[in-house]
Amino acid sequence: MTDRPDSAVDAVVFDLGNVLVHWDPVLPFAGRLPDDAVRQFFADVDFPALNHRQDAGRPWSEARAEVAARHPEHAATLDLYVERFADSLPGPVPGSAAVVDDLRAAGVRVLGLTNWSAETFHHAVPAAPVIGRLEAVVVSGQEGVAKPDPRIFRLIAQRHRLDPARTLFTDDSPANVAAAAAEGFQAVLFTGAAELRTDLVARGALPATA
């Protein structure tokens, strides 16, 4: 038993993209396609919506079939994105790995909850090794449901026996933060590792000297 308050943070759940690892979907095309062609591709296929469907579990083969049917001129561009996906992950977000490691040293559980295609998730740990030090990662593409759907927040809480009231969730998406808060998590918008550390210290999850 402890005398920690009911609001104490026992676990921290991190989003991955642009929280632990940089992600920029333009980078796979750098030096391979003209900028205008890349912008046209993103606009014509409505890349954010397409990518969200991949995050929610759709195979890339189905995405390609859709693009080939509606915008055949962009099918090869989509192929290039998938083939060069590793290039979209240029490395870790500065400072975030140290926050994860300090939390682990402080005895706080640290997990991941990411919107990510099941078929490309294997690129995550090579790009940001700290992801491999997380206790577990719930990957939307493997589960068939993506943030901000409340079901994925319930899933991680149930599967990993998290008490949302004592779990801090951080993400760079305001919509995802709002969804987590609606499920009872302590939810914080990620704006940088230093700011997150300050918040964690204020909540007692990290010592002020960490």
RANOR-V354980 format. One record per helix or strand of 2 or more residues. SS is the DSSP state (@ for helix, = for strand). FROM is the first residue (numbers start at 1). TO is the last residue. If there is no record, write none. Layout:
BEGIN
[[SS,FROM,TO] [SS,FROM,TO]]
END
This chain:
BEGIN
[[=,11,14] [=,21,22] [@,27,29] [@,35,44] [@,47,55] [@,60,70] [@,72,83] [@,85,88] [=,91,92] [@,96,105] [=,109,114] [@,123,127] [@,129,133] [=,137,139] [@,140,143] [@,150,159] [@,164,166] [=,167,171] [@,174,182] [=,186,189] [@,193,202]]
END
